[in-house]
């Protein structure tokens, strides 16, 4: 494959940094852009001596010109409930002005464009598992709306730039993903359970624990995204693991791989928290010849050393 110049917005984040590694591994040059609102330069520290990687500290809600690029991956956004609750207006701006700025860069340089959307576009779904043709059930003024509606607006913008300006756009709807570099304090299920179990603290389950999620290991997700970037598909594609776990089942898996004796405690379910979440990946299987390969137990084992290091750093 010919080496490309690739811009990754949100490169210092969990997914952006793994995508950066994968594309560098394929021989491309990467310009990583991030304003570090939620990204962490530690995720890119291993690239300090990599000549094909350049980092730019830039807020994408402000227009800028990176120079000619062949492809734009837009992964810039707060993504965890803790972060977008803290940065509500910023989340809305990056999903509107930020997305449009990235689309305009792709349009100017006739670059390909892939936007990281989310299963949150489906809200608390009435269709299960979720298929790409389902329009969703989202509260537009609830506590999660700053994230959900920013992502839904982004999908509309990405589709418009394809329809009106012929930008070669792609949309991936990402389901729950985990692995090394996931923020240890981000309030998401896997990071919460892993850190609590390793610290010997009670595992916090919201509601009765029967709500479900489908957890995809990060390397599987990145492989699916890169495959999607090479297609002619412009409508959304679900990328995630269709293996569905209740919160109680996930907690038991974490206790098993950590060897923790932590108890499980229950707290009230947050407002608008989805009760079910599972991707239908029929489209990804047919279009990309892709499906996840790493089961939850193995993925948690691969993530264990990272969360142990996070706990050790927190204890210093």
Backbone torsions as a table, in degrees:
resi	resn	phi	psi	omega
1	UNK	NA	135.7	178.2
2	UNK	-65.1	137.5	179.2
3	UNK	-66.3	135.1	-178.9
4	UNK	-115.4	157.1	169.5
5	UNK	-97.1	117.4	-171.7
6	UNK	-120.6	132.8	174.3
7	UNK	-100.5	127.7	175.1
8	UNK	-118.9	110.8	174.5
9	UNK	-84.6	131.8	-173.8
10	UNK	85.9	28.2	-172.8
11	UNK	-67.4	-22.3	-178.9
12	UNK	-89.5	1.6	178.1
13	UNK	-83.3	179.0	-179.4
14	UNK	-56.2	-60.8	-177.5
15	UNK	-73.9	-40.0	-178.7
16	UNK	-59.6	-38.8	-179.4
17	UNK	-70.6	-37.6	176.8
18	UNK	-68.0	-37.9	176.4
19	UNK	-64.4	-41.4	176.7
20	UNK	-55.9	-49.2	179.5
21	UNK	-59.2	-44.3	-176.1
22	UNK	-65.0	-41.4	-177.7
23	UNK	-74.3	-36.0	172.5
24	UNK	-61.9	-39.2	179.0
25	UNK	-63.9	-21.9	178.3
26	UNK	-93.7	6.5	173.5
27	UNK	95.1	6.5	-178.0
28	UNK	-87.4	163.9	170.4
29	UNK	-99.3	138.4	-174.3
30	UNK	-125.1	129.9	167.5
31	UNK	-101.4	109.8	178.9
32	UNK	-91.7	125.5	-178.0
33	UNK	-117.8	131.8	-179.5
34	UNK	-164.1	141.9	174.8
35	UNK	-96.9	1.4	174.6
36	UNK	64.7	23.4	174.7
37	UNK	-62.9	-40.9	174.5
38	UNK	-130.0	-12.9	177.2
39	UNK	-72.4	165.3	-175.2
40	UNK	-136.2	119.7	-179.8
41	UNK	-61.2	-21.5	176.7
42	UNK	-60.5	-27.5	178.9
43	UNK	-68.3	-16.7	-178.6
44	UNK	-115.8	2.4	-173.2
45	UNK	-59.2	-31.5	-178.4
46	UNK	-70.6	-7.2	-179.6
47	UNK	-101.2	12.0	-174.8
48	UNK	-57.3	-33.5	-177.9
49	UNK	-106.5	17.6	-179.5
50	UNK	-89.9	110.6	-175.1
51	UNK	-68.1	-19.0	-179.2
52	UNK	-89.4	3.2	179.0
53	UNK	-116.1	131.9	175.7
54	UNK	-127.5	139.1	178.8
55	UNK	-112.5	135.8	176.6
56	UNK	-125.2	119.6	175.3
57	UNK	-81.3	103.2	-172.2
58	UNK	-149.2	134.2	172.0
59	UNK	-84.4	116.4	-174.7
60	UNK	-74.8	-7.0	173.9
61	UNK	-72.9	-13.3	174.9
62	UNK	-102.5	128.3	-178.6
63	UNK	-58.6	141.0	175.0
64	UNK	-153.0	162.8	-178.9
65	UNK	-120.4	110.8	-178.8
66	UNK	-82.2	-3.7	-170.2
67	UNK	84.7	177.8	-175.7
68	UNK	-58.3	132.5	174.2
69	UNK	-135.3	155.0	179.9
70	UNK	-94.9	-23.8	-177.0
71	UNK	-153.5	145.2	176.9
72	UNK	-123.7	124.2	171.3
73	UNK	-108.7	119.3	-178.3
74	UNK	-102.0	99.0	179.3
75	UNK	-115.4	15.3	-174.8
76	UNK	-83.2	114.3	172.9
77	UNK	177.1	140.9	162.9
78	UNK	-55.9	141.2	-174.3
79	UNK	-128.7	-15.9	-179.5
80	UNK	-97.0	150.9	-179.8
81	UNK	-54.6	-37.6	179.2
82	UNK	-64.7	-42.7	-176.4
83	UNK	-70.9	-45.9	-177.3
84	UNK	-77.8	-17.3	170.4
85	UNK	-70.5	-35.4	179.8
86	UNK	-78.3	-31.6	-173.3
87	UNK	-121.0	50.9	-175.6
88	UNK	-59.4	-57.3	178.9
89	UNK	-59.4	-39.4	179.3
90	UNK	-63.1	-36.5	178.4
91	UNK	-65.0	-43.2	177.5
92	UNK	-63.7	-39.3	-178.7
93	UNK	-69.0	-42.7	-178.1
94	UNK	-68.8	-28.6	178.1
95	UNK	-83.2	-6.3	178.9
96	UNK	-117.9	-79.2	-180.0
97	UNK	-59.6	-40.3	-178.4
98	UNK	-63.6	-46.3	179.6
99	UNK	-62.7	-42.4	180.0
100	UNK	-64.8	-39.8	176.5
101	UNK	-61.2	-41.1	178.7
102	UNK	-67.4	-39.6	176.9
103	UNK	-62.7	-38.1	-179.9
104	UNK	-68.7	-32.1	173.7
105	UNK	-64.3	-46.5	178.5
106	UNK	-60.8	-41.0	179.7
107	UNK	-64.5	-44.6	-177.6
108	UNK	-60.9	-42.4	-174.2
109	UNK	-101.8	11.2	179.7
110	UNK	51.8	45.0	-178.0
111	UNK	-96.5	154.6	169.1
112	UNK	-68.3	159.8	-175.7
113	UNK	-144.8	129.6	173.8
114	UNK	-128.6	128.5	-179.0
115	UNK	-108.5	133.3	176.6
116	UNK	-84.4	99.7	173.3
117	UNK	-95.8	-163.6	-166.5
118	UNK	-150.9	153.4	172.3
119	UNK	-64.1	-16.1	176.7
120	UNK	-62.5	-17.9	174.8
121	UNK	-60.8	-22.2	178.9
122	UNK	-85.6	-12.4	179.9
123	UNK	62.1	-141.2	174.6
124	UNK	-92.4	94.2	-161.2
125	UNK	-76.6	146.4	172.0
126	UNK	-96.0	-10.3	176.4
127	UNK	-108.3	128.8	-175.0
128	UNK	-142.6	129.0	-7.4
129	UNK	-67.2	169.7	-173.5
130	UNK	-84.8	127.6	176.1
131	UNK	-106.4	155.3	-174.4
132	UNK	-62.0	-24.7	-178.7
133	UNK	-80.3	-8.9	178.8
134	UNK	-76.1	130.5	-174.8
135	UNK	-82.0	-15.0	174.2
136	UNK	96.4	168.2	-179.1
137	UNK	-139.1	86.5	-170.1
138	UNK	-118.3	135.4	173.6
139	UNK	-82.4	112.2	-173.5
140	UNK	-75.6	-6.7	179.5
141	UNK	-126.8	10.7	-179.6
142	UNK	-79.8	178.1	-176.6
143	UNK	-64.8	-22.8	178.5
144	UNK	-91.8	-2.6	-170.0
145	UNK	-66.4	-29.6	-178.8
146	UNK	-60.8	-34.2	178.0
147	UNK	-84.3	-51.0	-176.3
148	UNK	-58.1	-48.1	-175.4
149	UNK	-75.9	-29.0	173.6
150	UNK	-62.1	-43.2	179.8
151	UNK	-69.7	-36.5	179.0
152	UNK	-69.2	-38.7	174.7
153	UNK	-62.9	-42.9	178.9
154	UNK	-57.2	-41.8	178.8
155	UNK	-61.7	-40.1	178.2
156	UNK	-64.8	-41.5	179.7
157	UNK	-65.7	-45.2	179.8
158	UNK	-60.3	-43.7	179.0
159	UNK	-64.6	-39.4	180.0
160	UNK	-65.9	-41.9	-179.6
161	UNK	-66.7	-29.7	173.1
162	UNK	-71.8	-45.3	-173.9
163	UNK	-71.0	-42.1	-173.5
164	UNK	-95.8	-30.7	-175.0
165	UNK	-116.6	1.3	176.5
166	UNK	61.3	31.1	172.8
167	UNK	-73.0	137.8	-177.3
168	UNK	-79.9	84.9	-171.2
169	UNK	-101.4	155.5	176.5
170	UNK	-140.8	146.0	-178.0
171	UNK	-127.8	120.2	174.4
172	UNK	-110.2	129.5	172.8
173	UNK	-97.9	109.4	-173.5
174	UNK	-89.7	129.0	173.8
175	UNK	-96.6	171.8	-172.8
176	UNK	-45.1	125.0	-177.0
177	UNK	-129.1	147.7	-177.1
178	UNK	-146.9	168.8	178.2
179	UNK	146.6	-176.9	177.1
180	UNK	-56.8	144.0	-177.9
181	UNK	84.7	-4.5	170.9
182	UNK	-62.4	132.8	-178.2
183	UNK	-57.7	131.8	-175.6
184	UNK	-71.7	-22.3	-175.6
185	UNK	-118.1	31.1	-170.3
186	UNK	-91.6	-0.6	175.4
187	UNK	82.5	2.5	178.7
188	UNK	-86.5	162.7	-167.3
189	UNK	-58.3	-55.7	-173.8
190	UNK	-63.5	-46.9	-179.0
191	UNK	-64.4	-40.8	177.0
192	UNK	-58.6	-53.2	-176.4
193	UNK	-62.8	-44.1	-177.7
194	UNK	-63.3	-46.5	-178.0
195	UNK	-68.1	-39.8	178.6
196	UNK	-65.6	-43.7	-178.8
197	UNK	-63.9	-44.7	-178.2
198	UNK	-67.0	-30.3	179.4
199	UNK	-85.2	-4.3	-177.6
200	UNK	74.5	18.8	179.2
201	UNK	-92.3	158.5	176.7
202	UNK	-60.8	141.6	174.9
203	UNK	-81.6	125.8	-175.4
204	UNK	-90.9	118.6	174.8
205	UNK	-114.0	131.7	-179.9
206	UNK	-94.4	132.0	-175.6
207	UNK	78.1	-154.4	-176.8
208	UNK	-86.9	-1.9	177.4
209	UNK	85.8	3.1	-179.0
210	UNK	-93.1	-6.7	174.3
211	UNK	-66.7	150.4	-171.2
212	UNK	-117.3	155.4	170.3
213	UNK	-141.3	162.3	178.5
214	UNK	-124.7	117.3	-167.7
215	UNK	-103.6	123.7	-179.3
216	UNK	-109.5	130.1	177.6
217	UNK	-72.0	144.6	-167.9
218	UNK	-59.6	-38.0	-178.0
219	UNK	-65.8	-35.6	176.1
220	UNK	-64.0	-45.5	-178.7
221	UNK	-60.4	-47.5	-177.4
222	UNK	-62.0	-39.4	178.0
223	UNK	-61.4	-43.2	178.3
224	UNK	-63.3	-40.2	-179.3
225	UNK	-65.3	-43.2	-179.9
226	UNK	-65.1	-38.7	176.5
227	UNK	-63.1	-41.4	179.6
228	UNK	-62.4	-36.7	-177.9
229	UNK	-62.6	-20.7	-177.9
230	UNK	-96.5	7.1	-177.2
231	UNK	-99.5	176.9	173.4
232	UNK	-102.7	16.8	-177.4
233	UNK	-83.7	127.4	-177.6
234	UNK	-110.9	-9.8	178.8
235	UNK	-93.7	164.0	-174.4
236	UNK	-61.0	146.3	176.3
237	UNK	-130.3	125.5	174.9
238	UNK	-71.5	130.4	169.4
239	UNK	-125.8	116.4	-178.7
240	UNK	-178.9	179.0	-178.5
241	UNK	-100.4	121.6	-176.7
242	UNK	-77.4	-0.5	176.0
243	UNK	-74.8	119.2	-170.6
244	UNK	-103.0	133.6	179.7
245	UNK	-127.8	140.9	168.2
246	UNK	-73.9	163.0	178.0
247	UNK	-61.9	-36.5	177.7
248	UNK	-64.9	-41.1	178.6
249	UNK	-65.0	-40.6	178.0
250	UNK	-63.3	-42.9	178.3
251	UNK	-59.9	-40.9	179.2
252	UNK	-65.2	-38.0	177.1
253	UNK	-62.6	-43.2	180.0
254	UNK	-64.5	-43.3	178.4
255	UNK	-61.6	-36.7	-178.4
256	UNK	-67.4	-44.4	-174.6
257	UNK	-81.0	-22.9	177.6
258	UNK	-89.3	-18.4	-175.0
259	UNK	70.8	18.0	-176.2
260	UNK	-75.2	148.4	174.9
261	UNK	-101.8	16.5	-178.3
262	UNK	-59.8	146.4	174.4
263	UNK	-86.5	169.0	175.7
264	UNK	-110.9	129.7	177.3
265	UNK	-121.9	157.0	-176.3
266	UNK	-115.6	136.7	174.9
267	UNK	-121.9	162.3	179.1
268	UNK	-60.4	147.1	179.8
269	UNK	-71.9	129.2	179.0
270	UNK	-63.9	156.9	179.7
271	UNK	-61.7	134.8	176.2
272	UNK	65.7	14.3	177.1
273	UNK	-67.9	124.7	-177.4
274	UNK	-61.6	138.1	-179.9
275	UNK	-85.3	-23.8	179.6
276	UNK	-141.3	143.7	178.7
277	UNK	-154.6	114.7	178.8
278	UNK	-156.9	127.0	-178.3
279	UNK	-81.3	141.8	162.9
280	UNK	-89.2	115.6	-175.4
281	UNK	-106.8	23.6	177.5
282	UNK	-54.2	-43.6	-178.0
283	UNK	-65.1	-44.2	179.7
284	UNK	-64.5	-38.3	178.1
285	UNK	-61.8	-45.3	-176.6
286	UNK	-73.3	-43.3	-174.4
287	UNK	-79.0	-39.1	-170.3
288	UNK	-111.2	-7.4	-171.8
289	UNK	52.4	45.7	-173.8
290	UNK	-125.8	142.4	163.4
291	UNK	-157.9	154.3	-176.8
292	UNK	-67.0	148.6	-177.0
293	UNK	-115.0	-18.8	-172.9
294	UNK	-97.5	112.5	177.2
295	UNK	-70.6	162.9	-173.9
296	UNK	-56.8	-47.4	-177.6
297	UNK	-58.0	-45.5	-179.7
298	UNK	-65.9	-41.2	179.2
299	UNK	-63.6	-39.1	177.3
300	UNK	-65.5	-39.1	177.3
301	UNK	-63.2	-39.7	178.1
302	UNK	-66.6	-26.3	-176.5
303	UNK	-90.5	-12.2	-170.0
304	UNK	-59.2	-47.9	-176.6
305	UNK	-61.4	-36.7	179.3
306	UNK	-62.8	-47.5	-178.2
307	UNK	-70.2	-30.3	173.6
308	UNK	-62.8	-41.2	178.2
309	UNK	-66.3	-37.9	177.1
310	UNK	-61.9	-42.7	179.2
311	UNK	-64.7	-41.6	179.4
312	UNK	-63.3	-39.6	179.3
313	UNK	-67.4	-36.7	179.5
314	UNK	-68.7	-27.9	-176.1
315	UNK	-81.8	-12.1	-177.2
316	UNK	-73.8	NA	NA
